[in-house]
Amino acid sequence: MICDVLVIGAGVMGISSAYHLKRLNPGKRVVVIEKLGGPGQGSTAKSGGGFRNLLTSDTNRLPS
Ligand SMILES: Cc1cc2nc3c(=O)[nH]c(=O)nc-3n(C[C@H](O)[C@H](O)[C@H](O)COP(=O)(O)OP(=O)(O)OC[C@H]3O[C@@H](n4cnc5c(N)ncnc54)[C@H](O)[C@@H]3O)c2cc1C
């Protein structure tokens, strides 16, 4: 298999990385491989989906 970028693991991080790499570089061949039966079956499947927004200042709250 020939590709420009190989992403190993189709969890939320791998899929997101592949999506943004392809979006920013449409001419690049981005391939995601996954050892389980399909995407999102690792930790991503177990996530409670909680989003914490308890910090009081923008400095702490905003992503760096
Ligand atoms: C019980 C639980 C509850 C959680 N709740 C929350 C929450 O409420 N809020 C929150 O923000 N986060 C939560 N998390 C954390 C969150 O789920 C993880 O941080 C996130 O899903 C990690 O994503 P990931 O893509 O890095 O890893 P994963 O989703 O684990 O993806 C990695 C993938 O790589 C694959 N892989 C590994 N090695 C190889 C290989 N050699 N070849 C091919 N494929 C490979 C795996 O099979 C897997 O599918 C929780 C986690 C758990 C376990």
The ligand as an SDF file (V2000), in Angstrom:
LIG
                    3D

 53 58  0  0  0  0  0  0  0  0999 V2000
  -13.8910    4.2210   30.8760 C   0  0  0  0  0  0  0  0  0  0  0  0
  -13.3810    5.4970   30.1740 C   0  0  0  0  0  0  0  0  0  0  0  0
  -14.1250    6.6630   30.2660 C   0  0  0  0  0  0  0  0  0  0  0  0
  -13.6540    7.8400   29.6780 C   0  0  0  0  0  0  0  0  0  0  0  0
  -14.4130    8.9770   29.7550 N   0  0  0  0  0  0  0  0  0  0  0  0
  -13.9840   10.1180   29.1720 C   0  0  0  0  0  0  0  0  0  0  0  0
  -14.7580   11.3110   29.2100 C   0  0  0  0  0  0  0  0  0  0  0  0
  -15.8360   11.3440   29.7920 O   0  0  0  0  0  0  0  0  0  0  0  0
  -14.2630   12.4250   28.6210 N   0  0  0  0  0  0  0  0  0  0  0  0
  -13.0700   12.4090   27.9400 C   0  0  0  0  0  0  0  0  0  0  0  0
  -12.6920   13.4650   27.3890 O   0  0  0  0  0  0  0  0  0  0  0  0
  -12.3170   11.2980   27.8770 N   0  0  0  0  0  0  0  0  0  0  0  0
  -12.7320   10.1550   28.4620 C   0  0  0  0  0  0  0  0  0  0  0  0
  -11.9680    9.0420   28.3970 N   0  0  0  0  0  0  0  0  0  0  0  0
  -10.6830    9.1350   27.7140 C   0  0  0  0  0  0  0  0  0  0  0  0
  -10.8880    9.0480   26.2080 C   0  0  0  0  0  0  0  0  0  0  0  0
  -11.7830    8.0070   25.8960 O   0  0  0  0  0  0  0  0  0  0  0  0
   -9.5160    8.7660   25.5880 C   0  0  0  0  0  0  0  0  0  0  0  0
   -8.5630    9.7060   26.0300 O   0  0  0  0  0  0  0  0  0  0  0  0
   -9.5960    8.8460   24.0760 C   0  0  0  0  0  0  0  0  0  0  0  0
  -10.6770    8.0990   23.5590 O   0  0  0  0  0  0  0  0  0  0  0  0
   -8.2820    8.3180   23.5140 C   0  0  0  0  0  0  0  0  0  0  0  0
   -8.3880    8.3500   22.1300 O   0  0  0  0  0  0  0  0  0  0  0  0
   -7.2360    7.7340   21.2660 P   0  0  0  0  0  0  0  0  0  0  0  0
   -7.6450    7.8660   19.8180 O   0  0  0  0  0  0  0  0  0  0  0  0
   -5.9330    8.3190   21.6890 O   0  0  0  0  0  0  0  0  0  0  0  0
   -7.1470    6.1950   21.7310 O   0  0  0  0  0  0  0  0  0  0  0  0
   -8.1040    4.9580   21.3170 P   0  0  0  0  0  0  0  0  0  0  0  0
   -9.5380    5.3230   21.1950 O   0  0  0  0  0  0  0  0  0  0  0  0
   -7.7510    3.8550   22.2660 O   0  0  0  0  0  0  0  0  0  0  0  0
   -7.5920    4.6190   19.8730 O   0  0  0  0  0  0  0  0  0  0  0  0
   -6.3540    3.9910   19.6300 C   0  0  0  0  0  0  0  0  0  0  0  0
   -6.6230    2.9540   18.5530 C   0  0  0  0  0  0  0  0  0  0  0  0
   -5.3730    2.4800   18.0880 O   0  0  0  0  0  0  0  0  0  0  0  0
   -5.5350    1.1000   17.8220 C   0  0  0  0  0  0  0  0  0  0  0  0
   -4.2020    0.5310   17.7910 N   0  0  0  0  0  0  0  0  0  0  0  0
   -3.3080    0.4550   18.8000 C   0  0  0  0  0  0  0  0  0  0  0  0
   -2.1790   -0.1200   18.3900 N   0  0  0  0  0  0  0  0  0  0  0  0
   -2.3620   -0.4080   17.0740 C   0  0  0  0  0  0  0  0  0  0  0  0
   -1.5400   -1.0290   16.0970 C   0  0  0  0  0  0  0  0  0  0  0  0
   -0.2900   -1.4520   16.3820 N   0  0  0  0  0  0  0  0  0  0  0  0
   -2.0140   -1.1780   14.8330 N   0  0  0  0  0  0  0  0  0  0  0  0
   -3.2860   -0.7320   14.5340 C   0  0  0  0  0  0  0  0  0  0  0  0
   -4.1190   -0.1440   15.4240 N   0  0  0  0  0  0  0  0  0  0  0  0
   -3.6430    0.0170   16.6860 C   0  0  0  0  0  0  0  0  0  0  0  0
   -6.4130    0.5910   18.9420 C   0  0  0  0  0  0  0  0  0  0  0  0
   -7.0510   -0.6150   18.6050 O   0  0  0  0  0  0  0  0  0  0  0  0
   -7.4000    1.7450   19.0810 C   0  0  0  0  0  0  0  0  0  0  0  0
   -8.5760    1.5690   18.2940 O   0  0  0  0  0  0  0  0  0  0  0  0
  -12.4110    7.8440   28.9730 C   0  0  0  0  0  0  0  0  0  0  0  0
  -11.6700    6.6560   28.8670 C   0  0  0  0  0  0  0  0  0  0  0  0
  -12.1490    5.4920   29.4490 C   0  0  0  0  0  0  0  0  0  0  0  0
  -11.3310    4.2020   29.3060 C   0  0  0  0  0  0  0  0  0  0  0  0
  1  2  1  0
  2  3  1  0
  2 52  2  0
  3  4  2  0
  4  5  1  0
  4 50  1  0
  5  6  2  0
  6  7  1  0
  6 13  1  0
  7  8  2  0
  7  9  1  0
  9 10  1  0
 10 11  2  0
 10 12  1  0
 12 13  2  0
 13 14  1  0
 14 15  1  0
 14 50  1  0
 15 16  1  0
 16 17  1  0
 16 18  1  0
 18 19  1  0
 18 20  1  0
 20 21  1  0
 20 22  1  0
 22 23  1  0
 23 24  1  0
 24 25  2  0
 24 26  1  0
 24 27  1  0
 27 28  1  0
 28 29  2  0
 28 30  1  0
 28 31  1  0
 31 32  1  0
 32 33  1  0
 33 34  1  0
 33 48  1  0
 34 35  1  0
 35 36  1  0
 35 46  1  0
 36 37  1  0
 36 45  1  0
 37 38  2  0
 38 39  1  0
 39 40  1  0
 39 45  2  0
 40 41  1  0
 40 42  2  0
 42 43  1  0
 43 44  2  0
 44 45  1  0
 46 47  1  0
 46 48  1  0
 48 49  1  0
 50 51  2  0
 51 52  1  0
 52 53  1  0
M  END
$$$$
